């Protein structure tokens, strides 16, 4: 469920060849209950259907991508997507579990101070929402991943993310199925997700084309959150945080130390 009604009706995400590759996703997680859908209907929300899909996430054995806050995902029915910070990260800012490490593929990491998650600002105050750029064009995904790893992008990889993943030696580190109930409220989308590992979480999302539009998107999210009764003082962990905490604790702890994930179980006030 994305910004426009036509996109809200898409299966599980944007087309991998969509011209909106590189758009910025502004989202806020929330815990939903039995009355959430009734509140959405009362607010005039449009039901955009139910979908079920599997997400697979990939990284190097030393977690180079996720430690740089880059999340390479293959979604059933939608294809490949790279979620990453709106501004490119300098390669020297990528941290790794050791002060210096080299994977079997020869990717070397220099020691660096980790970049912490920066809360978004809304009306001059921290906001519990997050923002990520969504890169969906295969050649853009390959170029960005290769840039992070200090590798040249092979010509034959340009439009073939799967081949690049295989030949770069990236490995699957997470795989789970989500059952999603989708609503649209104006230009906002609301997803109510239940993952197959026992975690349920909601998400309000706006998709904008440039960073200048983020404050307005935040205001719309905040207003809808007020109408739905969100707890605006607590940041709710996403599915990935809970999955890694449960199944990949070493990876999870490394990402928490680097500031890429918030610690599950902490009531983190803004």
C-alpha positions in Angstrom: 0.0 0.0 0.0 1.7 3.1 -1.2 0.8 6.8 -1.8 -1.5 6.7 -4.8 -4.6 4.6 -5.1 -3.2 2.7 -8.1 -0.1 1.8 -6.1 -2.2 0.9 -3.1 -3.7 -1.8 -5.3 -0.4 -3.3 -6.2 0.4 -6.8 -5.0 3.0 -6.3 -2.3 5.3 -3.5 -3.4 6.3 -1.4 -6.4 7.3 -2.8 -9.8 11.0 -3.4 -9.9 11.1 -1.3 -13.1 9.1 1.6 -11.6 10.2 5.1 -12.4 9.8 6.0 -8.8 13.0 4.1 -7.9 14.9 6.2 -5.4 11.7 7.6 -3.7 11.9 8.3 0.1 9.7 6.2 2.4 8.7 7.9 5.6 7.1 5.5 8.0 6.1 5.0 11.6 5.5 1.7 13.3 2.7 1.2 15.9 1.0 -1.7 17.8 -2.5 -2.3 16.6 -5.4 -3.9 18.4 -9.0 -5.2 17.7 -10.4 -1.7 17.3 -7.8 -0.3 14.8 -9.6 -1.3 11.7 -12.8 0.1 12.9 -11.1 3.4 13.6 -9.6 3.4 10.1 -13.0 2.8 8.5 -14.5 5.6 10.6 -11.7 7.9 9.3 -12.7 7.1 5.7 -9.9 4.7 5.0 -10.1 2.6 1.8 -9.5 -1.1 2.1 -6.8 -2.1 -0.3 -6.9 -5.8 0.2 -5.0 -8.6 1.9 -1.7 -9.9 0.7 0.8 -12.5 1.8 4.4 -12.6 0.8 7.9 -13.9 1.7 10.8 -11.5 2.2 14.4 -12.6 1.9 17.3 -10.4 3.0 20.9 -10.7 1.9 24.3 -9.4 3.1 27.9 -10.3 3.2 29.1 -12.8 5.8 30.5 -9.8 7.7 27.3 -7.8 7.5 28.8 -5.0 5.5 25.5 -3.8 4.0 23.3 -3.9 7.1 26.0 -2.2 9.2 25.8 0.6 6.7 22.0 0.7 7.1 21.5 -0.8 3.6 18.8 -3.6 3.5 18.8 -5.7 0.3 15.5 -7.5 0.0 13.9 -9.9 -2.5 10.1 -9.8 -2.0 7.8 -12.4 -3.4 5.7 -10.8 -6.1 7.6 -7.6 -6.2 11.3 -8.4 -6.8 14.4 -6.8 -5.5 14.6 -3.6 -3.5 17.4 -1.8 -1.6 16.3 0.3 1.4 19.0 2.8 2.4 19.6 6.2 3.9 18.4 9.1 1.7 21.9 10.5 1.6 24.7 8.3 0.3 27.1 7.0 3.0 30.8 7.5 2.6 32.4 4.1 2.4 34.7 4.9 5.3 31.7 5.2 7.6 30.8 1.5 7.3 31.6 -0.3 10.5 32.1 -4.1 10.9 32.0 -6.4 13.9 35.8 -6.3 14.1 38.1 -3.2 13.9 39.2 -4.5 10.5 37.9 -7.6 8.7 38.1 -9.1 5.3 35.5 -11.5 4.0 36.3 -14.5 1.8 35.4 -12.3 -1.2 38.1 -9.8 -0.3 36.0 -6.9 1.0 38.1 -5.0 3.5 36.7 -2.7 6.2 38.7 0.1 7.8 38.0 1.0 11.4 35.4 3.7 11.7 33.0 5.3 14.1 29.5 4.0 13.6 26.8 6.4 12.4 23.9 6.4 14.8 20.3 6.5 13.7 19.1 10.1 13.7 15.5 10.7 14.7 13.5 12.7 12.2 12.5 16.1 13.2 8.9 17.2 13.2 8.0 20.7 14.3 11.4 21.0 15.9 11.0 17.9 18.0 12.3 14.3 17.5 9.7 12.1 15.8 9.5 8.3 16.1 9.2 7.8 12.4 12.1 6.7 10.1 13.0 7.5 6.5 14.6 5.3 3.9 15.2 5.7 0.2 13.7 2.8 -1.8 15.9 1.8 -4.8 14.1 -0.6 -7.1 15.9 -0.4 -10.5 18.2 -3.4 -10.7 21.2 -1.4 -12.1 20.9 1.2 -9.3 20.7 -1.6 -6.7 23.8 -3.3 -8.1 25.8 0.0 -8.4 25.0 1.0 -4.8 25.9 -2.4 -3.4 29.1 -2.6 -5.3 30.0 0.9 -4.3 29.6 0.0 -0.6 31.8 -3.1 -1.1 34.4 -1.2 -3.0 33.9 -3.3 -6.1 33.4 -2.5 -9.7 30.0 -3.4 -11.1 30.4 -6.1 -13.8 28.6 -5.2 -17.0 26.7 -8.5 -16.9 25.3 -7.7 -13.5 23.7 -4.4 -14.5 20.2 -5.7 -14.8 20.6 -8.9 -12.9 20.6 -8.5 -9.1 20.3 -12.2 -8.5 23.5 -12.8 -10.4 25.3 -10.0 -8.6 24.2 -11.4 -5.3 25.5 -14.9 -6.2 28.9 -13.7 -7.6 29.5 -11.2 -4.8 29.0 -14.0 -2.3 26.0 -12.4 -0.5 24.1 -14.8 1.8 20.5 -14.9 3.0 20.3 -13.9 6.6 16.5 -13.5 7.1 13.5 -15.0 5.5 9.9 -14.8 6.7 6.3 -14.6 5.5 4.1 -11.6 6.3 0.3 -11.5 6.1 -0.7 -7.9 5.5 -4.0 -6.1 5.6 -3.8 -2.9 3.6 -5.6 0.5 3.9 -5.2 3.9 2.2 -6.1 7.1 4.0 -5.7 9.9 1.5 -2.0 9.9 0.5 -1.0 7.7 3.4 -0.9 3.9 3.5 -1.6 1.8 6.6 -0.3 -1.8 6.8 -1.3 -4.2 9.5 1.2 -7.0 9.4 1.4 -10.4 11.1 4.7 -12.2 10.5 5.0 -16.0 10.6 7.4 -15.9 13.6 4.8 -14.5 15.9 5.1 -10.7 15.7 2.4 -8.2 14.7 3.0 -4.6 14.0 1.3 -1.8 12.1 2.9 0.9 9.9 1.8 4.2 8.5 3.7 5.3 5.5 4.1 8.2 3.1 6.3 8.1 0.0 7.8 11.3 -1.2 10.1 12.2 -4.1 12.5 14.5 -2.3 13.8 15.3 1.2 12.1 18.7 1.2 8.8 16.9 1.3 9.6 14.9 4.4 8.4 17.4 7.0 4.9 17.6 5.4 4.8 13.8 5.3 5.7 13.7 9.0 2.9 16.1 9.9 0.4 13.9 8.0 1.6 10.8 9.8 1.5 12.5 13.1 -2.1 13.7 12.6 -3.3 10.2 11.6 -1.4 8.8 14.6 -3.2 11.2 16.9 -6.6 10.1 15.4 -5.7 6.4 15.8 -4.3 6.9 19.4 -0.6 6.2 18.8 1.8 6.3 21.7 4.0 9.0 20.2 6.7 8.7 22.9 7.7 5.1 22.2 9.5 3.8 19.1 8.1 0.4 18.2 10.6 -2.1 16.8 10.0 -3.4 13.2 9.8 -7.0 12.1 13.5 -7.1 11.2 14.6 -6.1 14.7 12.4 -8.7 16.3 13.4 -11.4 13.8 17.1 -10.9 14.3 16.8 -10.6 18.1 15.0 -14.0 18.0 17.0 -15.9 15.4 20.3 -14.1 14.7 21.4 -12.7 18.0 25.0 -12.0 17.1 24.0 -10.0 14.0 21.3 -8.3 16.0 23.7 -7.2 18.8 26.2 -5.9 16.2 23.6 -3.8 14.6 22.3 -2.4 17.9 25.9 -1.4 18.9 26.3 0.3 15.5 23.1 2.2 16.0 21.3 0.5 13.0 18.6 -1.2 15.1 16.9 -0.1 18.3 17.1 -2.6 21.1 14.0 -4.8 21.3 12.2 -4.4 24.7 13.5 -0.9 25.4 10.8 1.8 25.8 12.7 4.4 23.9 11.1 7.8 24.4 11.6 10.5 21.8 
